[in-house]
Amino acid sequence: MSQTTDNSFSAELEKQGIDGHLVLGHPSGLFVLFFTEMWERFSFYGMRVLLINFLTSAILVGSPFSGWGWDPVQAGALYGTYAMLLYITPIFGGILADKYLGYRWAVVIGAAIMTLGHLFMAFDSPLFLYLGLGALVVGTGFFKPNMTSILSEMYKSFPQKKDGAYTIFYMGVNAGAFFGMMLCGYLAEKVGWHWGFGLAGIFMFLGTLQFWFAKPIFGKVGDPPTAEQKAAAKAQQSASLNPDDKPNPFTGLDTILIVVMTLLGLAYAFNDPLSKIAGLDILSGLQMGGFAGQDVAILTALVLFIFVVVSRLTRYTKVVRDRMIAVIIFAFFVIFFWMSFEQGASSLVIFARDNVDRTLSGNSLTIFNIVNTLLTVVPLALITYVVAKLTKATYGKAPLSNIVQFVCFAGIWAIAGWMLYKEFTAESSEITVSWFSILNSFFIIAFANYVSKVWDSKFNPPAAVKYGLGLIIMAIGFGLLAFGAYGVQAGIKVSMIWLVLAYLFHTLGELCLSPVGLSYVSKLVPARMIAFMFGMWYLAIAIGNKLAAILGGEIENITNQYSLSTFFLIFTIVPIAAGLIVMALNPLLKKLMHGVK
């Protein structure tokens, strides 16, 4: 029966011009997307895990391990703006792909720009650092929204298989993050910073080639939309509108206010690092009393944003309005989650470097090497098996893509083997700072399936409860760090077990909250407004990322004035309070959602 189903599935794919060879029951194109996303995430997280550490490390003249000696406040300001923009540019990249470029070209353009960005990052120069970060922001705008769009288009006739496809794709995201942080981090901290940055760029380039050469596998999936397709999509959208879902076009005032708030928001984003790093305050003219110019700008943008949202909400029918209010409430609380969770890219990196005892020798080193070997070899072997299956299915159709994939994995095996050999032959060793960051990806892979089974069972709680649990469970991780760091004096380091446990609870919190948000946006918002509300959702995540970097940059100031434990208590108390509030709002949210579950 299964063989018959697979044959039918394969035949239907061929009718649509998509390669009909199946790999593990799915189209070969899914695994091309899997590996393209894996190499992009390898590069992104490989660079991300290094940035704050590199910027704040001591200046060592002539050494490959010399950082730039920045204050964490300065590094946090730059990283925060970078992270913030990463969630804003995909809004525009998605629009360009939908209307003009097509998804596949948008992915290629984005990947090429990101490759250039990683190349810039390999040079030890402020100019190239800023050019590199800028290219990564622009490239992500093209790349990020359109990979999932290709996947969705490929499965539009097979909705029953889409959940499984997204699960496989999500594993590619985490596999890339896992190996990127492990290997780029190891090279950077053991050989030299720019070896790590360079490795990220190499695999971004190879991932781009792998996707480009796989074009025959996708047929016309992801091609630019024709005029006929645009007209048909518009007609279908009009036909599917609920009679109560009256159009609500933007007024001239809406448009003007959106432009003004966007300019103010971007001015704030760029002024924050400019003023803290270069001493150049382009918003000083807006200063009012004790409020700095950039604070006035962002508060004004916030007031305008609230005005536009409220004025638009009053123009919708009651059910649509209520459901959108529910989405806005969820988006508000997601800010508190990412504000805390994204400490993993800033303060937790500094904490791991300066305050955690990472030195191992004797039996403890042997045990760590065994664990690290299993963490490295087992997933790499499983993914290599998938590569072999994909090569067998598609070599005749996309040989160059498969050759590039072989080069990628030969390189990964070689670097991983060198890393493990180097550690096994050392009498003592210091765990790299970046190694702890891989724990998030590992715990996601280990626990995602079990958490999803809970949501599929009779114990599936309401959305507000999932949100509250996500915030509270994540806060427990910071509470453990606060406990582990309690009473620690300058020069004394804490056990690494506290950081490992923190990442465990942060990941469990993420699994409770993160997958829920986008799901409810798609359920609650009318189809014609999905793009707009997704944009609002990503804006909330962008704000959370910026706040995370600003607060993370204060780790040394708060530690010096109070204590390290006090710093972590901020991210314990605030998310717990937010979690309890959103859970208390469950009856209201249930009413606003009008039956959507």
C-alpha positions in Angstrom: 0.0 0.0 0.0 2.8 2.4 0.9 4.6 1.6 -2.3 1.4 2.4 -4.3 1.0 5.7 -2.4 4.7 6.6 -3.1 4.3 5.8 -6.8 1.2 8.0 -7.0 2.9 10.8 -5.2 5.9 10.5 -7.5 3.8 10.5 -10.7 1.9 13.6 -9.5 5.2 15.4 -8.9 6.4 14.6 -12.4 3.2 16.0 -13.9 4.1 19.3 -12.2 7.6 19.3 -13.7 9.2 18.4 -10.3 11.7 15.6 -10.0 9.7 12.6 -9.0 12.4 10.6 -7.2 11.6 10.2 -3.5 14.1 10.3 -0.7 12.7 8.9 2.6 9.2 9.3 1.2 9.6 13.0 0.1 10.6 14.8 -3.1 14.3 15.1 -3.7 13.7 18.8 -3.9 12.9 18.9 -0.2 16.4 17.7 0.7 18.0 20.2 -1.7 16.2 22.9 0.3 17.2 21.1 3.5 20.9 21.3 2.7 20.7 24.8 1.2 19.1 26.0 4.5 21.6 23.9 6.5 24.6 25.6 4.9 23.1 29.0 5.2 22.4 28.4 8.9 25.9 26.9 9.3 27.3 30.3 8.0 24.8 32.5 9.9 25.2 30.9 13.3 28.9 30.2 12.8 29.5 34.0 12.4 26.9 34.9 15.0 28.5 32.9 17.8 31.8 34.6 17.2 30.8 38.3 16.8 30.3 39.5 20.4 33.3 37.4 21.6 35.5 38.8 18.9 34.5 42.4 19.4 34.9 42.3 23.2 38.1 40.2 23.4 41.3 41.9 24.4 43.6 43.5 21.8 46.7 41.3 21.3 49.0 43.0 18.8 50.1 40.6 16.1 48.1 37.6 17.5 45.4 35.8 15.5 43.4 35.8 18.7 43.4 39.5 19.0 39.9 41.0 19.4 38.9 44.6 19.2 38.7 45.3 22.9 35.2 46.9 22.7 33.1 47.5 25.7 30.1 45.1 25.8 27.7 48.1 25.6 29.3 49.0 22.2 29.3 45.4 20.9 25.7 45.0 22.1 24.6 48.2 20.3 26.1 47.0 17.0 24.8 43.4 17.3 21.4 44.5 18.4 20.9 46.7 15.3 22.2 43.9 13.1 19.8 41.3 14.7 16.9 43.8 14.5 17.3 44.4 10.8 17.5 40.7 10.1 13.8 40.4 11.0 12.8 43.5 9.1 14.4 43.1 5.6 12.6 39.7 4.9 9.3 41.7 4.8 10.6 43.5 1.7 12.4 40.5 0.3 9.2 38.5 0.4 7.3 41.3 -1.4 9.9 41.5 -4.2 9.9 37.7 -4.7 6.1 37.5 -4.8 5.7 40.3 -7.3 8.8 40.2 -9.5 11.7 37.9 -8.9 10.2 34.5 -8.0 11.3 32.6 -5.0 14.2 30.7 -6.5 15.9 33.8 -7.9 15.4 35.6 -4.6 17.1 32.8 -2.8 20.1 32.8 -5.2 20.4 36.6 -5.0 20.2 36.5 -1.2 22.7 33.7 -0.9 25.2 35.5 -3.2 24.9 38.7 -1.2 25.4 36.8 2.0 28.4 35.0 0.6 29.9 38.4 -0.1 29.1 39.5 3.4 30.9 36.6 4.9 33.9 37.3 2.7 34.0 40.8 4.0 33.9 39.5 7.6 37.1 37.5 7.0 39.1 40.8 6.8 40.3 42.5 10.0 39.0 46.0 9.3 36.1 48.1 10.7 35.0 49.0 7.2 34.8 45.4 6.1 33.0 44.4 9.3 30.2 47.0 8.7 30.1 46.1 5.0 29.8 42.4 5.9 27.0 42.9 8.4 25.2 45.1 5.9 25.4 42.5 3.2 24.3 39.8 5.5 21.2 41.9 6.5 20.3 42.5 2.8 21.0 39.0 1.8 18.9 37.5 4.6 16.0 39.7 3.4 16.0 37.9 0.1 16.8 34.5 1.4 14.9 34.0 4.6 11.2 34.3 3.5 11.6 32.5 0.2 13.0 29.1 1.2 9.8 28.2 3.0 7.8 29.7 0.1 9.5 27.3 -2.3 8.7 24.4 0.1 5.1 25.5 0.4 4.6 25.8 -3.3 6.2 22.4 -3.9 3.6 20.8 -1.5 0.6 22.8 -2.4 -1.1 19.7 -4.0 0.0 17.5 -1.0 -1.1 19.3 2.2 -1.2 16.0 4.1 2.6 15.6 3.7 3.4 19.3 4.5 3.8 18.8 8.3 6.4 16.1 7.8 8.2 18.2 5.2 8.5 21.2 7.6 9.7 18.9 10.3 12.5 17.6 8.1 13.3 21.2 6.9 13.4 22.4 10.5 16.0 19.7 11.3 18.2 21.1 8.5 18.0 24.5 10.2 19.2 23.1 13.5 21.8 20.8 12.0 23.4 23.8 10.2 23.3 25.9 13.4 24.8 23.0 15.4 27.8 22.4 13.1 28.3 26.0 12.3 28.7 27.1 15.9 30.8 24.0 16.7 33.3 24.1 13.8 33.5 27.9 13.1 33.8 28.5 16.8 36.5 25.9 17.2 38.6 27.2 14.3 38.2 30.8 15.6 39.2 30.1 19.2 41.9 27.5 18.5 43.5 28.8 15.2 42.4 32.4 14.8 39.3 34.6 14.6 39.3 35.0 10.8 39.6 31.3 10.1 36.2 31.0 11.8 34.7 33.9 9.9 36.2 32.5 6.7 34.9 29.0 7.2 31.3 30.5 7.5 31.8 32.2 4.1 33.1 29.1 2.4 30.1 27.0 3.2 27.7 29.9 2.3 29.3 29.9 -1.1 29.2 26.2 -1.5 25.5 26.1 -0.4 24.7 28.7 -3.0 26.3 26.6 -5.7 24.5 23.5 -4.5 21.1 25.2 -4.8 21.9 26.8 -8.2 23.0 23.6 -9.8 19.9 21.8 -8.5 17.5 23.9 -10.7 16.4 20.9 -12.9 15.0 19.2 -9.8 12.4 21.9 -9.1 11.0 22.4 -12.6 9.0 25.6 -12.6 8.6 25.8 -8.8 9.8 29.1 -7.6 9.8 30.8 -11.0 8.7 34.5 -11.3 4.9 34.7 -11.4 3.4 35.2 -14.8 0.7 37.9 -15.5 -1.9 35.1 -15.8 -0.8 33.6 -12.4 -1.0 37.0 -10.7 -4.6 37.6 -12.1 -5.7 34.1 -11.1 -4.3 34.5 -7.6 -6.1 37.9 -7.2 -9.4 36.4 -8.4 -9.0 33.4 -6.0 -8.3 35.8 -3.1 -11.4 37.9 -3.9 -13.6 34.8 -4.2 -12.4 33.4 -0.9 -13.1 36.6 1.1 -15.7 36.2 3.9 -18.6 38.5 3.3 -18.0 40.1 6.7 -14.3 40.6 5.9 -14.6 44.0 4.2 -11.4 45.5 2.7 -9.6 48.0 4.8 -7.2 49.9 2.5 -4.5 52.1 4.0 -5.5 55.8 4.0 -3.2 58.6 3.0 -2.7 59.4 6.7 -1.9 55.8 7.5 0.8 55.8 4.7 2.3 59.0 5.9 2.5 57.9 9.5 4.0 54.5 8.5 6.7 56.2 6.5 7.5 58.6 9.4 7.6 55.8 12.1 9.7 53.6 9.8 12.3 56.4 9.3 12.3 57.2 13.0 12.8 53.5 13.8 15.6 53.0 11.4 17.2 56.3 12.6 17.2 54.9 16.1 18.6 51.5 15.0 21.6 53.1 13.2 22.1 55.9 15.7 22.4 53.5 18.7 25.7 52.0 17.5 26.9 55.2 15.9 26.6 57.1 19.1 28.1 54.4 21.3 31.0 53.4 19.0 31.9 56.5 17.0 30.4 59.2 19.3 28.3 60.4 16.4 24.8 61.2 17.5 22.7 62.0 14.4 19.5 62.4 16.6 20.9 64.8 19.2 18.6 67.6 17.8 15.6 65.7 19.1 16.8 65.7 22.7 14.1 66.7 25.2 15.1 67.3 28.8 16.6 64.1 30.2 15.6 62.1 27.2 18.3 61.5 24.6 17.4 62.2 21.0 17.3 58.6 19.9 15.0 57.8 22.8 12.6 60.6 21.8 12.7 59.2 18.2 11.8 55.6 19.2 9.1 56.7 21.6 7.6 58.9 19.0 7.6 56.0 16.5 6.0 53.8 19.1 3.2 56.3 19.8 2.6 56.7 16.0 2.6 52.9 15.6 0.0 52.5 18.4 -2.2 55.2 16.8 -2.1 53.6 13.4 -2.9 50.1 14.8 -5.8 51.3 16.9 -7.3 53.5 14.1 -7.1 50.5 11.7 -8.6 48.1 14.2 -11.7 50.3 14.6 -12.4 49.9 10.9 -12.7 46.1 10.9 -15.7 43.9 11.6 -15.9 42.7 15.2 -14.7 39.1 14.7 -11.7 40.2 12.5 -10.9 43.0 15.0 -11.0 40.7 18.0 -8.8 38.1 16.4 -6.2 40.7 15.4 -6.2 42.1 18.9 -5.4 38.6 20.1 -2.4 38.4 17.6 -1.2 41.8 18.9 -1.3 40.6 22.5 0.7 37.5 21.6 3.2 39.6 19.7 3.6 41.9 22.7 4.5 39.0 25.0 6.8 37.5 22.4 9.1 40.5 22.9 9.8 39.5 26.5 10.7 36.0 25.4 13.2 37.0 22.7 14.6 39.8 24.9 15.7 37.1 27.3 16.3 34.1 25.0 18.6 36.0 22.8 21.0 36.6 25.6 22.6 33.5 24.1 24.2 35.7 21.5 25.5 38.4 23.8 25.7 38.2 27.6 25.9 34.4 27.8 28.8 34.4 25.4 30.7 36.9 27.7 29.6 34.9 30.8 30.9 31.6 29.3 34.2 33.3 28.4 34.9 35.2 31.6 33.0 33.4 34.4 32.7 29.7 33.6 35.4 27.2 34.4 36.0 25.6 31.0 39.4 23.9 31.8 39.4 20.0 31.6 42.1 17.4 32.2 42.4 13.7 33.1 39.1 11.8 33.3 36.9 14.8 33.0 38.6 15.6 29.6 38.2 12.0 28.5 34.5 12.0 29.3 33.9 15.3 27.6 35.8 14.0 24.5 33.6 10.9 24.3 30.4 13.0 24.6 31.7 15.5 22.1 32.6 12.7 19.6 29.1 11.2 19.9 27.6 14.7 19.5 29.6 15.2 16.3 29.9 11.9 14.6 26.3 10.5 15.1 24.4 13.4 13.6 27.0 13.9 10.9 26.8 10.2 9.9 23.0 10.4 9.8 23.0 13.4 7.5 25.7 11.9 5.3 23.4 8.9 4.9 20.7 11.3 3.6 23.3 12.9 1.2 24.0 9.4 -0.2 20.3 8.8 -0.7 19.8 12.1 -2.4 22.9 11.6 -4.6 21.6 8.2 -5.7 18.2 9.7 -6.6 19.3 12.8 -8.4 22.8 12.4 -9.8 21.6 11.9 -13.3 19.5 15.1 -13.1 21.7 17.4 -11.1 25.3 16.0 -11.0 27.1 19.3 -10.3 24.8 19.9 -7.3 25.8 16.5 -5.9 29.5 17.0 -6.5 29.3 20.3 -4.6 27.5 18.5 -1.8 30.2 15.8 -1.7 32.9 18.6 -1.4 30.9 20.1 1.5 30.6 17.0 3.5 34.2 15.9 2.8 35.3 19.2 4.2 33.0 18.9 7.3 34.3 15.4 8.0 37.9 16.5 7.7 37.5 19.5 10.0 35.5 17.5 12.5 38.1 14.7 12.5 40.9 17.2 13.0 39.1 18.8 15.9 38.4 15.4 17.6 42.0 14.2 17.1 43.4 17.4 18.5 41.3 17.2 21.6 41.9 13.4 22.2 45.6 13.9 22.0 45.7 16.9 24.4 46.7 16.4 28.0 44.5 19.3 29.1 42.1 21.5 27.2 39.7 24.4 27.5 36.2 24.0 26.1 35.6 26.7 23.5 33.1 29.5 24.4 31.1 28.7 21.3 30.6 25.0 22.2 27.9 25.9 24.8 25.9 27.6 22.1 25.4 24.3 20.2 23.4 22.9 23.2 20.3 24.8 22.0 20.3 23.1 18.6 21.1 19.7 20.2 18.3 20.0 22.8 15.8 21.0 20.0 16.7 17.9 18.0 16.5 15.8 21.1 13.2 17.1 22.6 11.1 18.6 19.7 9.4 15.4 18.9 8.4 14.7 22.5 7.0 18.3 23.0 5.0 18.0 19.8 3.5 14.7 21.0 2.3 16.5 24.1 0.6 19.2 22.0 -1.1 16.4 20.0 -2.4 14.6 23.1 -5.3 15.4 25.4 -3.0 17.5 27.5 -2.7 20.1 24.8 -3.1 23.5 26.6 -4.6 26.7 25.2 -2.2 29.1 23.3 -2.0 31.5 26.3 -0.9 28.7 28.6 1.8 27.6 26.1 3.0 31.1 25.9 3.1 31.4 29.7 4.9 28.0 30.1 7.4 29.0 27.4 8.3 32.2 29.3 8.4 30.7 32.7 10.4 27.6 31.8 12.9 29.8 30.0 13.1 32.0 33.1 14.0 29.0 35.2 17.2 28.6 33.2 18.2 32.2 34.1 17.2 31.5 37.7 19.6 28.6 37.8 22.4 30.9 36.4 21.5 33.4 39.1 21.7 30.7 41.8 25.0 29.3 40.4 26.6 32.8 40.2 25.3 33.8 43.7 28.1 35.1 45.9 30.8 34.6 43.2 33.7 37.0 43.7 35.8 38.5 41.0 38.3 36.0 39.6 36.2 33.0 40.8 34.6 30.9 38.0 31.4 28.8 38.2 30.8 25.3 37.2 29.8 24.8 33.5 26.8 22.6 34.7 24.8 25.8 35.4 25.2 27.0 31.8 24.3 23.5 30.4 21.1 23.5 32.5 20.3 27.0 31.5 20.4 26.1 27.8 18.2 23.1 28.5 15.5 25.2 30.1 15.8 27.9 27.4 15.3 25.3 24.7 12.3 23.7 26.4 10.8 27.2 26.8 11.4 27.9 23.1 9.7 24.6 22.1 6.6 25.7 24.1 6.4 29.2 22.7 8.2 29.6 19.3 6.2 27.2 17.1 2.9 28.4 18.5 3.2 32.1 17.4 3.3 31.8 13.6 0.7 29.0 13.7 -1.8 31.3 15.4 -1.1 34.2 13.1 -2.0 32.0 10.2 -5.2 30.8 11.9 -6.5 34.1 13.3 -5.7 36.5 10.4 -7.7 36.7 7.2 -5.8 35.4 4.2 -5.4 38.8 2.5 -3.7 40.2 5.6 -1.3 37.4 6.4 1.7 39.1 5.0 1.0 42.3 6.9 0.5 40.6 10.2 3.5 38.4 9.7 5.4 41.6 9.2 4.1 42.9 12.6 5.1 39.6 14.2 8.6 39.8 12.9 8.7 43.4 14.1 8.0 42.2 17.6 10.8 39.7 17.3 13.1 42.4 16.0 12.3 44.6 19.0 13.0 41.7 21.3 16.4 41.1 19.6 17.4 44.7 19.9 16.4 44.9 23.6 18.3 41.6 24.2 21.5 43.1 22.9 21.1 46.4 24.7 20.5 44.6 28.1 23.1 42.0 27.4 25.7 44.7 26.8 25.1 45.9 30.4 26.3 42.7 31.9 29.6 44.2 33.1 28.0 47.4 34.4 25.3 45.6 36.4 27.8 43.0 37.7 30.2 45.8 38.8 27.5 47.8 40.5 25.4 44.9 42.0 26.4 41.3 41.1 26.4 38.8 38.3 23.5 37.0 40.1 21.4 40.3 40.0 22.0 40.5 36.2 20.5 37.0 35.6 17.6 37.7 38.1 16.4 40.4 35.6 15.8 37.7 33.0 14.3 35.4 35.7 11.7 37.8 37.2 10.6 39.7 34.1 9.7 36.6 31.9 8.0 34.9 34.9 5.8 38.0 35.5 5.0 38.2 31.7 4.2 34.4 31.7 1.8 34.7 34.6 0.1 37.7 33.1 -0.4 36.1 29.7 -1.8 32.9 31.3 -4.2 35.1 33.4 -5.3 36.6 30.1 -6.4 33.2 28.8 -10.2 33.7 29.2 -10.0 37.1 27.4 -7.8 35.7 24.6 -10.2 32.7 24.2 -13.0 35.1 23.8 -11.1 37.3 21.3 -10.2 34.2 19.2 -13.8 33.3 18.5 -13.4 29.6 18.4 -10.0 29.3 16.8 -7.9 26.7 18.6 
